[in-house]
């Protein structure tokens, strides 16, 4: 097939052409910017003339389930390529951006999607421009690119369900998804991921211990991690309180989702329902600088998230903390700083804490409060003199007589 009359064509989308087994010659389409071959389920071969598409920005080969190989040397010549999507190409056994033995300089390539490429075993070195790399469900993947720790623009790395994955190191990821993997621990060097904000380790059933985590984290998903659900308080503080220490100077806070159904006993204040009311204890030598909150619920709903509100009844002030996604989660632990930009609370003040769950209406037009989902709530006060600069953890004095309650399995 020739395209002499299509020289101005910029987008060619033949997605869903299930009878297509191989593409034609691409000569004559030199101005093409997007090529869509998604769900061409019988496609087996991509013509090597694809190398002439110097203006191609996006190549979409998702769900081409019979595709076994690609003309990598020619794809290596696509100097304008930004997105390469090969999701669910289970017969693809080889991935390379190399040409004649030397890596091609893909200055524009920012996203590679290889999720569900179940026959891939390794990924070669990648261009420095990569920002997003998705390898979810690559169940036979053994190694990541050797230059992974040097990819300074990489902010989104998804490795969930990569059951045989060995070593992994990145430099500046902001999202790291390691869910449903079989490793028992994370490396100590994990704390060096200085840009990491979101860590997903859900359903890592063999994970037994967390190292000190990067201080910029704002969310940790750790549901269905049986060993972490019963992690003692001293181990929990070693992992999480470096993050909390950093959050004392911001208003971001930290959210951790777990699978327990009961508020742990190390929370000073606990109550069933969505309201906690108490008088702050007198501790003259220290200022309250933060809160650790816990909320649990029985019901799992697709459109739920939690918004804690704290009222200082003595001073007549209140503050609503930023909410967080709570769907498919039975317990959430929240770390919040208290400062002049949030709410000032002092010894002797009467304080009321409310956990409000919000449910999204079907058409996303408005939100309604759903208080009946809350089962129980808990609160732990953090004082300035309890945060040790050297260890970045709470002082041992808080652990006297405190034992972690083993939450029920779910």
Phi and psi in degrees as a GROMACS rama.xvg file:
@    title "Ramachandran Plot"
@    xaxis  label "Phi"
@    yaxis  label "Psi"
@TYPE xy
-113.647  151.665  UNK-2
-123.516  41.4019  UNK-3
-59.551  -31.1579  UNK-4
-93.6535  10.9226  UNK-5
-118.093  29.8883  UNK-6
-65.4333  -22.5539  UNK-7
-94.4692  -0.9628  UNK-8
-65.6128  129.396  UNK-9
-109.788  -26.3363  UNK-10
-128.819  125.604  UNK-11
-125.985  113.826  UNK-12
-126.226  109.916  UNK-13
-117.274  29.1003  UNK-14
-55.6854  143.068  UNK-15
83.0221  7.94879  UNK-16
-80.9306  84.444  UNK-17
-72.1728  -13.6252  UNK-18
-88.7021  -9.6433  UNK-19
-73.455  121.99  UNK-20
-107.624  -23.812  UNK-21
-153.327  152.145  UNK-22
-84.7037  161.888  UNK-23
-84.8724  -171.037  UNK-24
-74.8492  135.029  UNK-25
-92.8558  0.617098  UNK-26
-63.8487  131.267  UNK-27
105.276  -6.03131  UNK-28
-115.544  34.4739  UNK-29
-62.4215  -16.8615  UNK-30
-95.9222  5.31606  UNK-31
-64.8061  133.371  UNK-32
-111.173  -27.0954  UNK-33
-134.815  132.152  UNK-34
-125.379  114.131  UNK-35
-107.978  114.939  UNK-36
-124.789  24.2848  UNK-37
-60.1105  138.6  UNK-38
58.8801  30.0727  UNK-39
-86.537  80.4236  UNK-40
-67.5865  -14.023  UNK-41
-108.815  5.96443  UNK-42
-66.6306  126.668  UNK-43
-117.566  -20.6498  UNK-44
-143.378  137.504  UNK-45
-108.97  125.314  UNK-46
-61.462  139.936  UNK-47
-67.2495  -14.6114  UNK-48
-69.3606  -3.32535  UNK-49
-59.0104  -20.8503  UNK-50
-62.4947  -14.7888  UNK-51
-82.0264  -7.23388  UNK-52
-85.6041  71.2101  UNK-53
-69.2342  -13.6185  UNK-54
-103.912  4.13329  UNK-55
-67.0722  125.793  UNK-56
-102.292  -37.1259  UNK-57
-132.424  130.158  UNK-58
-121.623  114.188  UNK-59
-111.612  110.22  UNK-60
-122.564  27.0713  UNK-61
-58.5761  140.776  UNK-62
62.2799  24.6409  UNK-63
-86.3427  79.4388  UNK-64
-71.5035  -14.6497  UNK-65
-102.182  1.68194  UNK-66
-72.3501  120.567  UNK-67
-106.19  -30.0369  UNK-68
-149.964  159.53  UNK-69
-129.392  154.88  UNK-70
-76.7866  76.6932  UNK-71
-59.7286  -33.8608  UNK-72
-63.2693  -35.959  UNK-73
-77.1797  -38.8674  UNK-74
-63.9155  -29.5445  UNK-75
-64.1377  -14.7516  UNK-76
-91.3041  -4.06439  UNK-77
-78.5314  82.9627  UNK-78
-69.7949  -16.2306  UNK-79
-100.475  -2.19207  UNK-80
-62.5613  128.553  UNK-81
-110.653  -35.9658  UNK-82
-128.911  126.253  UNK-83
-121.06  112.409  UNK-84
-113.739  111.5  UNK-85
-123.253  28.6071  UNK-86
-57.5271  136.805  UNK-87
53.7948  54.301  UNK-88
-112.204  76.9939  UNK-89
-66.4203  -18.6217  UNK-90
-92.3513  -2.54291  UNK-91
-74.1442  117.836  UNK-92
-105.021  -11.9989  UNK-93
-137.047  134.906  UNK-94
-130.907  128.997  UNK-95
-156.586  142.743  UNK-96
-117.441  31.3677  UNK-97
-102.028  152.829  UNK-98
-138.807  123.011  UNK-99
50.4064  37.7757  UNK-100
87.9978  -4.10296  UNK-101
-124.692  139.075  UNK-102
-66.0112  135.277  UNK-103
-78.9008  142.637  UNK-104
-85.2248  92.6511  UNK-105
-90.4543  84.5165  UNK-106
-68.2892  -20.602  UNK-107
-101.48  -17.8431  UNK-108
-67.775  117.471  UNK-109
-118.979  -20.2814  UNK-110
-137.455  129.394  UNK-111
-127.284  124.662  UNK-112
-113.719  114.058  UNK-113
-128.314  18.4373  UNK-114
-58.1414  141.8  UNK-115
65.7589  19.6939  UNK-116
-87.3823  80.8068  UNK-117
-72.585  -11.7188  UNK-118
-98.3791  -4.40956  UNK-119
-72.5766  133.959  UNK-120
-110.496  -24.4382  UNK-121
-152.781  158.135  UNK-122
-122.391  127.648  UNK-123
-74.2449  177.412  UNK-124
-56.8344  144.152  UNK-125
-114.141  159.495  UNK-126
-61.8541  150.611  UNK-127
-65.6546  -17.306  UNK-128
-77.849  -9.59887  UNK-129
-60.8153  129.96  UNK-130
-110.909  -32.0534  UNK-131
-133.495  126.896  UNK-132
-132.933  114.807  UNK-133
-110.783  117.571  UNK-134
-127.413  23.031  UNK-135
-57.6715  140.311  UNK-136
62.2748  23.5209  UNK-137
-86.0368  80.2508  UNK-138
-68.5894  -18.8275  UNK-139
-104.986  6.21489  UNK-140
-69.2845  125.674  UNK-141
-101.809  -41.0006  UNK-142
-134.823  147.478  UNK-143
-87.8051  170.837  UNK-144
-55.4116  141.446  UNK-145
-66.4419  -21.3637  UNK-146
-97.6263  18.6453  UNK-147
-58.1457  -38.6927  UNK-148
-72.2838  -8.90095  UNK-149
-102.256  -0.830146  UNK-150
-79.8946  86.9028  UNK-151
-70.6089  -15.2446  UNK-152
-100.766  -2.61445  UNK-153
-67.5462  117.975  UNK-154
-119.562  -14.5559  UNK-155
-135.743  108.905  UNK-156
-124.923  118.69  UNK-157
-113.011  117.039  UNK-158
-127.624  20.478  UNK-159
-66.5914  142.293  UNK-160
63.3917  30.0373  UNK-161
-96.8938  82.2618  UNK-162
-64.9843  -27.2363  UNK-163
-108.336  11.2421  UNK-164
-63.533  134.866  UNK-165
-93.516  -109.063  UNK-166
-82.7769  153.737  UNK-167
-154.475  134.175  UNK-168
-147.501  132.201  UNK-169
-132.562  169.683  UNK-170
-108.905  -50.8904  UNK-171
-129.311  27.0344  UNK-172
-61.9206  141.393  UNK-173
-103.17  -21.4649  UNK-174
-128.637  127.389  UNK-175
-130.674  109.503  UNK-176
-105.907  109.781  UNK-177
-117.327  20.1255  UNK-178
-60.2288  149.262  UNK-179
58.1183  43.0547  UNK-180
-111.344  169.33  UNK-181
-105.621  7.01046  UNK-182
-70.6378  154.146  UNK-183
-98.3029  -14.4106  UNK-184
-155.661  163.722  UNK-185
-104.417  148.461  UNK-186
-66.709  150.944  UNK-187
-59.2006  -30.0216  UNK-188
-67.979  -6.70825  UNK-189
-56.7382  -31.8865  UNK-190
-67.2532  -10.9877  UNK-191
-82.4718  -4.60356  UNK-192
-77.0842  81.5772  UNK-193
-68.7656  -16.5364  UNK-194
-102.35  -1.03088  UNK-195
-67.839  126.862  UNK-196
-115.927  -30.6297  UNK-197
-127.855  125.503  UNK-198
-125.422  121.266  UNK-199
-113.202  115.199  UNK-200
-128.462  28.9541  UNK-201
-60.0294  143.632  UNK-202
61.7547  25.0576  UNK-203
-88.0137  81.6484  UNK-204
-66.7208  -21.5453  UNK-205
-97.4341  -1.9328  UNK-206
-69.4758  121.064  UNK-207
-109.685  -23.7707  UNK-208
-151.506  142.295  UNK-209
-108.026  137.547  UNK-210
-78.604  173.082  UNK-211
-54.3217  131.223  UNK-212
-97.8295  158.616  UNK-213
-57.2364  142.561  UNK-214
-74.4639  -14.3506  UNK-215
-89.673  1.05436  UNK-216
-58.8076  139.493  UNK-217
-119.814  -14.3552  UNK-218
-149.636  133.697  UNK-219
-128.881  118.618  UNK-220
-98.1118  114.653  UNK-221
-136.805  40.5762  UNK-222
-76.6312  152.794  UNK-223
59.0602  28.7018  UNK-224
-104.638  88.9377  UNK-225
-51.0817  -43.7032  UNK-226
-70.2336  -34.6085  UNK-227
-72.5288  -28.4463  UNK-228
-60.9129  -27.4292  UNK-229
-112.113  18.5837  UNK-230
-62.548  127.366  UNK-231
-63.6723  158.852  UNK-232
-61.3403  -36.7956  UNK-233
-66.4225  -35.8078  UNK-234
-70.6639  -37.7824  UNK-235
-63.9252  -42.6301  UNK-236
-68.3253  -36.3259  UNK-237
-60.5059  -37.3009  UNK-238
-78.8821  -42.838  UNK-239
-100.923  -23.8216  UNK-240
-78.1754  -15.6611  UNK-241
-64.2779  -37.6274  UNK-242
-67.1673  -43.4037  UNK-243
-64.5534  -38.7808  UNK-244
-56.6164  -44.1298  UNK-245
-66.2523  -36.2298  UNK-246
-70.7585  -14.6298  UNK-247
-62.8764  -21.5133  UNK-248
-101.021  9.41748  UNK-249
-135.692  -174.796  UNK-250
-118.251  13.2575  UNK-251
-69.87  -47.6473  UNK-252
74.1211  -176.531  UNK-253
-141.96  135.554  UNK-254
-117.697  132.182  UNK-255
-127.444  123.282  UNK-256
-100.962  132.773  UNK-257
-131.319  -177.532  UNK-258
-112.68  6.30408  UNK-259
-70.1945  161.735  UNK-260
-118.288  -5.10557  UNK-261
-123.883  140.079  UNK-262
-64.3812  126.042  UNK-263
-58.2382  150.336  UNK-264
-70.5888  -15.3921  UNK-265
-77.1751  -3.5206  UNK-266
-75.8156  127.397  UNK-267
-61.4191  -43.068  UNK-268
-115.847  129.386  UNK-269
-138.201  146.301  UNK-270
-161.373  151.081  UNK-271
-78.9242  154.617  UNK-272
86.2966  -170.293  UNK-273
-100.562  3.50524  UNK-274
-124.076  134.501  UNK-275
-122.386  130.364  UNK-276
-131.811  132.766  UNK-277
-162.669  165.855  UNK-278
-104.439  128.697  UNK-279
-65.1679  132.036  UNK-280
-67.1331  153.854  UNK-281
-83.5168  119.991  UNK-282
-141.164  88.346  UNK-283
-64.2408  -27.6721  UNK-284
-89.7891  9.46237  UNK-285
-153.881  148.758  UNK-286
-101.584  142.243  UNK-287
-73.2176  122.707  UNK-288
-115.842  -5.70168  UNK-289
-171.756  169.277  UNK-290
-128.851  145.573  UNK-291
-117.316  120.779  UNK-292
-112.722  154.413  UNK-293
-139.529  134.821  UNK-294
-132.837  139.792  UNK-295
-128.729  158.622  UNK-296
-150.779  157.912  UNK-297
-88.3745  -42.4454  UNK-298
-88.1205  140.04  UNK-299
-105.584  124.889  UNK-300
-134.512  145.96  UNK-301
-68.0451  -28.848  UNK-302
-119.556  69.4282  UNK-303
-135.755  146.205  UNK-304
-153.868  161.057  UNK-305
-109.123  139.535  UNK-306
-129.832  99.3386  UNK-307
-73.6207  140.818  UNK-308
-127.077  130.063  UNK-309
-115.349  131.783  UNK-310
-113.706  128.594  UNK-311
-96.0561  97.3364  UNK-312
-65.8684  -29.5727  UNK-313
-69.2823  -44.4482  UNK-314
-93.9937  -8.11929  UNK-315
70.9109  29.8435  UNK-316
-120.657  164.226  UNK-317
-152.792  163.975  UNK-318
-151.089  131.815  UNK-319
-98.9665  119.18  UNK-320
-78.1912  154.559  UNK-321
-62.2808  141.887  UNK-322
-84.712  170.838  UNK-323
-146.072  150.904  UNK-324
-58.7066  134.55  UNK-325
-132.016  14.4112  UNK-326
-71.4528  144.523  UNK-327
56.4543  31.7555  UNK-328
-132.861  138.883  UNK-329
-101.338  -18.4455  UNK-330
-142.467  139.128  UNK-331
-132.38  131.688  UNK-332
-107.365  131.143  UNK-333
-125.167  130.807  UNK-334
-105.767  121.165  UNK-335
-128.425  134.53  UNK-336
-78.7612  151.065  UNK-337
-119.966  120.678  UNK-338
-151.124  -170.912  UNK-339
-64.4272  -19.3167  UNK-340
-89.3702  -11.1854  UNK-341
-109.283  -86.5422  UNK-342
-152.877  131.813  UNK-343
-89.8975  123.748  UNK-344
-127.221  141.974  UNK-345
-132.178  163.497  UNK-346
-54.8072  134.465  UNK-347
93.2065  -13.1569  UNK-348
-71.2284  142.216  UNK-349
-88.261  123.527  UNK-350
-123.437  141.394  UNK-351
-125.949  131.536  UNK-352
-114.729  129.059  UNK-353
-119.532  133.774  UNK-354
-100.884  115.921  UNK-355
-111.159  124.595  UNK-356
-97.8603  139.743  UNK-357
-116.974  140.383  UNK-358
-116.732  129.979  UNK-359
-78.9432  134.925  UNK-360
-73.4464  157.435  UNK-361
-54.188  -35.6442  UNK-362
-100.544  13.909  UNK-363
59.2094  28.0541  UNK-364
-93.936  -30.2603  UNK-365
-155.192  170.76  UNK-366
-123.613  143.313  UNK-367
-124.155  144.444  UNK-368
-75.9274  138.418  UNK-369
-127.854  79.5432  UNK-370
-76.6437  -19.627  UNK-371
-73.4422  -5.50196  UNK-372
-82.6991  -19.793  UNK-373
-74.0916  129.268  UNK-374
-94.8258  -47.2845  UNK-375
-157.525  162.077  UNK-376
-139.624  156.302  UNK-377
-145.167  158.299  UNK-378
-145.984  139.159  UNK-379
-128.007  126.482  UNK-380
-82.963  141.951  UNK-381
-118  124.648  UNK-382
-100.811  153.56  UNK-383
-57.0935  -42.3071  UNK-384
-77.328  -0.614659  UNK-385
-93.1594  -7.70425  UNK-386
-99.6327  114.511  UNK-387
-93.5753  122.793  UNK-388
-60.912  -40.7371  UNK-389
-68.5882  -41.1207  UNK-390
-98.8947  -14.5392  UNK-391
55.2236  34.8586  UNK-392
-135.45  171.155  UNK-393
-73.7482  148.46  UNK-394
-63.052  153.369  UNK-395
-62.5335  -20.6438  UNK-396
-57.479  -28.3576  UNK-397
-74.4242  -12.4209  UNK-398
-95.7703  -7.67978  UNK-399
-63.5912  120.759  UNK-400
74.5884  7.67133  UNK-401
-106.525  125.362  UNK-402
-123.042  145.424  UNK-403
-79.6228  130.92  UNK-404
-81.8673  133.104  UNK-405
-74.3522  115.283  UNK-406
-75.3832  153.777  UNK-407
-64.5631  151.091  UNK-408
-70.384  149.792  UNK-409
